Amino acid sequence: MVSKNIKEEDFIYSQPPKSETISFLGKFDSYLTLFAERNNIEREAIFYNIPLLIDIFTRIDKRQDYYQYFHSEKNKTTHMSQAKEMALLCN
């Protein structure tokens, strides 16, 4: 049940800054490069869908907001764990 202290305008989602999206894509590419090196795969042989990754990043960000919004208490903010974030990324 939603608390009566929550205002209607608090329900509006704000997109993450473009710089955070670019950082996410850079980290993803770095991890993929490292994965390819460790598994003797040519990096150029691995392709990924950038718009889909941006959608995934946005969904993770939305879930983080949702988690914080619905699981925090009045004087204590609850953040989603890295394990839950990774599970969303893998899903």
Backbone as ProteinMPNN parsed JSONL, in Angstrom:
{"seq_chain_A": "MVSKNIKEEDFIYSQPPKSETISFLGKFDSYLTLFAERNNIEREAIFYNIPLLIDIFTRIDKRQDYYQYFHSEKNKTTHMSQAKEMALLCN", "coords_chain_A": {"N_chain_A": [[0.838, -1.176, 0.0], [0.518, 2.226, -0.77], [2.043, 4.907, 0.894], [0.343, 7.576, 2.556], [1.781, 9.842, 2.734], [3.17, 10.218, 0.464], [3.518, 12.123, -2.405], [1.777, 12.842, -5.471], [3.454, 13.812, -7.517], [5.834, 12.605, -6.91], [5.859, 10.191, -8.138], [6.841, 10.332, -10.673], [9.146, 9.3, -13.053], [12.585, 9.976, -13.598], [14.819, 10.146, -16.221], [18.139, 8.735, -16.353], [21.159, 10.75, -16.382], [22.714, 11.523, -19.544], [25.458, 11.149, -19.512], [25.806, 9.093, -17.629], [24.655, 6.942, -18.954], [26.384, 6.697, -21.126], [28.709, 6.06, -19.736], [27.952, 3.563, -18.67], [27.725, 2.066, -21.063], [30.399, 2.159, -21.888], [31.687, 0.762, -19.792], [30.465, -1.726, -20.126], [31.453, -2.46, -22.638], [34.183, -2.606, -22.038], [34.225, -4.738, -20.175], [33.331, -6.762, -21.845], [35.409, -6.878, -23.69], [37.495, -7.716, -22.022], [36.452, -10.214, -21.297], [36.512, -11.48, -23.801], [39.293, -11.525, -24.288], [40.215, -13.182, -22.182], [39.071, -15.56, -22.876], [40.078, -16.255, -25.279], [38.843, -15.248, -27.618], [38.214, -13.494, -30.567], [37.775, -10.089, -30.326], [36.461, -8.58, -32.24], [34.687, -10.353, -33.256], [32.497, -10.378, -31.676], [29.377, -9.024, -31.297], [27.028, -6.49, -30.279], [23.849, -5.066, -29.354], [23.383, -1.789, -29.235], [21.124, 0.056, -28.78], [19.432, -1.721, -27.398], [20.973, -2.311, -25.125], [20.975, 0.222, -23.93], [18.279, 0.397, -23.313], [18.138, -1.688, -21.441], [19.828, -0.631, -19.448], [18.291, 1.596, -18.696], [16.021, 0.304, -17.692], [17.124, -1.012, -15.491], [17.845, 1.21, -13.977], [15.299, 2.284, -13.506], [14.245, 0.217, -11.952], [15.914, 0.394, -9.75], [15.107, 2.854, -8.709], [12.428, 2.204, -8.138], [12.815, 0.18, -6.246], [14.114, 1.565, -4.181], [12.14, 3.411, -3.585], [9.906, 1.875, -2.713], [10.937, 0.216, -0.72], [12.297, 1.624, 1.188], [12.425, 3.128, 4.436], [10.97, 5.607, 6.608], [13.137, 7.142, 7.791], [15.343, 5.904, 6.717], [17.06, 5.039, 3.904], [16.778, 2.526, 1.496], [18.78, 0.69, -0.646], [19.068, -0.997, -3.802], [20.733, -4.106, -4.091], [23.984, -4.994, -5.475], [23.938, -7.542, -6.479], [21.25, -7.934, -7.167], [21.067, -6.005, -9.16], [22.84, -7.078, -11.064], [21.445, -9.412, -11.639], [19.227, -8.367, -12.949], [20.494, -7.323, -15.188], [21.361, -9.654, -16.397], [19.013, -10.918, -16.954]], "CA_chain_A": [[0.0, 0.0, 0.0], [1.279, 3.457, -0.869], [1.888, 5.798, 2.04], [-0.394, 8.82, 2.289], [2.758, 10.931, 2.74], [3.779, 10.31, -0.863], [2.786, 13.02, -3.286], [1.597, 12.364, -6.836], [4.619, 14.174, -8.339], [6.937, 11.705, -6.57], [5.739, 9.0, -8.957], [7.394, 10.596, -12.009], [10.497, 8.784, -13.238], [13.531, 10.847, -14.316], [15.858, 9.393, -16.932], [19.501, 9.025, -15.887], [21.883, 11.658, -17.28], [23.345, 10.896, -20.71], [26.817, 10.765, -19.127], [25.738, 7.796, -16.952], [24.382, 5.954, -19.997], [27.639, 6.534, -21.87], [29.607, 5.347, -18.834], [27.484, 2.177, -18.644], [28.116, 1.433, -22.325], [31.856, 2.021, -21.866], [32.018, -0.336, -18.89], [30.02, -2.967, -20.75], [32.411, -2.784, -23.696], [35.431, -3.007, -21.375], [34.04, -6.085, -19.633], [33.235, -7.675, -22.975], [36.771, -7.004, -24.215], [38.211, -8.553, -21.066], [35.908, -11.562, -21.457], [37.035, -12.02, -25.066], [40.723, -11.805, -24.099], [40.396, -14.326, -21.271], [38.528, -16.77, -23.477], [40.691, -16.379, -26.602], [37.857, -14.935, -28.659], [38.508, -12.201, -31.193], [36.795, -9.084, -29.889], [35.692, -8.139, -33.406], [33.692, -11.383, -33.563], [31.38, -10.229, -30.747], [28.564, -7.847, -31.579], [25.917, -6.273, -29.36], [22.851, -4.107, -29.776], [23.495, -0.614, -28.354], [19.812, 0.511, -28.277], [18.924, -2.681, -26.413], [21.738, -2.087, -23.891], [20.473, 1.462, -23.326], [16.989, 0.03, -22.719], [18.44, -2.472, -20.24], [20.334, 0.307, -18.446], [17.151, 2.391, -18.22], [15.175, -0.568, -16.874], [17.818, -1.202, -14.205], [17.708, 2.472, -13.246], [13.91, 2.362, -13.038], [14.069, -0.759, -10.871], [16.595, 0.94, -8.573], [14.197, 3.861, -8.158], [11.288, 1.481, -7.587], [13.253, -0.528, -5.039], [14.356, 2.577, -3.15], [10.861, 4.043, -3.275], [8.99, 0.999, -1.997], [11.566, -0.541, 0.361], [12.892, 2.526, 2.17], [11.583, 3.542, 5.543], [10.911, 7.054, 6.769], [14.441, 7.74, 8.057], [16.395, 5.012, 6.231], [16.945, 4.728, 2.49], [17.216, 1.188, 1.133], [19.235, 0.626, -2.037], [19.107, -2.324, -4.394], [22.073, -4.684, -4.025], [24.651, -5.239, -6.754], [23.489, -8.853, -6.961], [19.968, -7.739, -7.83], [21.357, -5.271, -10.386], [23.407, -8.033, -12.017], [20.373, -10.317, -12.056], [18.445, -7.645, -13.957], [21.311, -7.227, -16.395], [21.419, -10.992, -17.006], [17.669, -11.386, -17.257]], "C_chain_A": [[0.886, 1.243, 0.0], [0.97, 4.351, 0.325], [1.131, 7.057, 1.642], [0.538, 10.028, 2.284], [3.38, 11.15, 1.367], [2.892, 11.148, -1.768], [2.746, 12.446, -4.7], [2.83, 12.656, -7.714], [5.845, 13.31, -8.041], [6.924, 10.436, -7.415], [6.364, 9.161, -10.342], [8.844, 10.145, -12.067], [11.337, 9.791, -14.027], [14.612, 9.979, -14.937], [17.227, 9.711, -16.341], [20.188, 9.983, -16.865], [22.57, 10.879, -18.403], [24.75, 10.405, -20.366], [26.844, 9.404, -18.418], [25.477, 6.668, -17.953], [25.651, 5.662, -20.781], [28.651, 5.769, -21.023], [29.241, 3.867, -18.76], [27.922, 1.435, -19.91], [29.623, 1.21, -22.387], [32.297, 0.869, -20.968], [31.633, -1.684, -19.496], [31.025, -3.399, -21.816], [33.75, -3.243, -23.106], [35.341, -4.423, -20.827], [33.974, -7.122, -20.752], [34.605, -7.919, -23.597], [37.6, -7.915, -23.309], [37.751, -10.014, -21.172], [36.487, -12.221, -22.712], [38.509, -12.395, -24.927], [40.942, -13.059, -23.265], [39.916, -15.645, -21.868], [39.022, -16.985, -24.912], [39.678, -16.244, -27.739], [38.245, -13.587, -29.261], [37.394, -11.218, -30.845], [35.889, -8.651, -31.044], [34.6, -9.14, -33.792], [32.453, -11.268, -32.677], [30.658, -8.912, -31.041], [27.485, -7.717, -30.509], [25.071, -5.109, -29.843], [22.857, -2.921, -28.801], [22.125, -0.11, -27.889], [19.218, -0.427, -27.225], [19.665, -2.533, -25.082], [21.275, -0.82, -23.169], [19.123, 1.194, -22.657], [17.195, -0.76, -21.433], [18.928, -1.56, -19.119], [19.193, 1.132, -17.848], [16.246, 1.558, -17.328], [15.808, -0.831, -15.506], [17.674, 0.055, -13.355], [16.288, 2.633, -12.692], [13.689, 1.424, -11.856], [14.756, -0.276, -9.596], [15.712, 1.988, -7.899], [13.011, 3.197, -7.473], [11.663, 0.841, -6.255], [13.445, 0.453, -3.89], [13.032, 3.173, -2.673], [9.994, 3.163, -2.379], [9.61, 0.251, -0.821], [12.226, 0.335, 1.425], [11.882, 2.839, 3.267], [11.724, 5.045, 5.713], [12.292, 7.692, 6.939], [15.609, 6.894, 7.556], [16.139, 4.653, 4.766], [17.516, 3.342, 2.219], [17.574, 1.174, -0.345], [19.263, -0.819, -2.514], [20.55, -2.834, -4.381], [22.664, -4.866, -5.425], [24.217, -6.574, -7.333], [22.155, -8.723, -7.701], [20.158, -6.982, -9.143], [21.917, -6.206, -11.458], [22.34, -9.007, -12.513], [19.495, -9.653, -13.113], [19.206, -7.548, -15.276], [21.341, -8.556, -17.139], [20.069, -11.472, -17.489], [17.324, -11.161, -18.66]], "O_chain_A": [[1.895, 1.289, 0.703], [-0.183, 4.53, 0.716], [1.266, 7.543, 0.52], [0.137, 11.118, 1.877], [4.045, 12.16, 1.139], [1.688, 10.917, -1.883], [3.605, 11.647, -5.07], [3.2, 11.836, -8.554], [6.791, 13.284, -8.83], [7.896, 9.681, -7.401], [6.405, 8.198, -11.108], [9.667, 10.547, -11.245], [10.865, 10.382, -14.998], [15.243, 9.173, -14.253], [17.457, 10.828, -15.878], [19.837, 10.022, -18.044], [22.955, 9.723, -18.227], [25.187, 9.369, -20.867], [27.796, 8.642, -18.584], [26.016, 5.57, -17.813], [25.955, 4.504, -21.066], [29.375, 4.919, -21.542], [30.123, 3.009, -18.785], [28.427, 0.314, -19.837], [30.076, 0.18, -22.887], [33.176, 0.09, -21.336], [32.379, -2.658, -19.393], [31.402, -4.57, -21.884], [34.374, -4.169, -23.626], [36.267, -5.217, -20.991], [34.5, -8.227, -20.617], [34.922, -9.043, -23.987], [38.323, -8.786, -23.793], [38.569, -10.933, -21.138], [36.899, -13.38, -22.679], [38.929, -13.456, -25.39], [41.767, -13.904, -23.613], [40.312, -16.719, -21.415], [38.464, -17.787, -25.661], [39.671, -17.028, -28.688], [38.569, -12.649, -28.533], [36.214, -11.501, -31.053], [34.702, -8.389, -30.85], [33.698, -8.814, -34.564], [31.469, -11.974, -32.895], [31.258, -7.838, -31.032], [27.076, -8.709, -29.905], [25.516, -4.279, -30.636], [22.385, -3.044, -27.671], [21.962, 0.136, -26.694], [18.578, 0.024, -26.275], [19.047, -2.622, -24.022], [21.193, -0.795, -21.941], [18.853, 1.701, -21.568], [16.501, -0.526, -20.443], [18.496, -1.694, -17.974], [19.139, 1.339, -16.636], [15.755, 2.05, -16.313], [15.115, -0.869, -14.49], [17.411, -0.027, -12.155], [16.101, 3.064, -11.554], [13.031, 1.786, -10.88], [14.257, -0.501, -8.493], [15.583, 2.01, -6.675], [12.632, 3.576, -6.364], [10.932, 0.945, -5.27], [12.999, 0.209, -2.769], [12.845, 3.407, -1.479], [9.415, 3.642, -1.404], [8.878, -0.298, 0.003], [12.665, -0.172, 2.457], [10.669, 2.817, 3.058], [12.522, 5.678, 5.022], [12.584, 8.694, 6.286], [16.753, 7.143, 7.936], [15.124, 4.04, 4.435], [18.619, 3.024, 2.664], [16.782, 1.588, -1.192], [19.457, -1.744, -1.725], [21.482, -2.07, -4.634], [21.942, -4.89, -6.422], [24.138, -6.724, -8.552], [21.963, -9.341, -8.748], [19.488, -7.28, -10.132], [21.517, -6.135, -12.62], [22.339, -9.382, -13.685], [19.067, -10.306, -14.065], [18.619, -7.679, -16.351], [21.345, -8.583, -18.37], [19.994, -12.349, -18.35], [16.22, -11.5, -19.086]]}, "name": "protein", "num_of_chains": 1, "seq": "MVSKNIKEEDFIYSQPPKSETISFLGKFDSYLTLFAERNNIEREAIFYNIPLLIDIFTRIDKRQDYYQYFHSEKNKTTHMSQAKEMALLCN"}
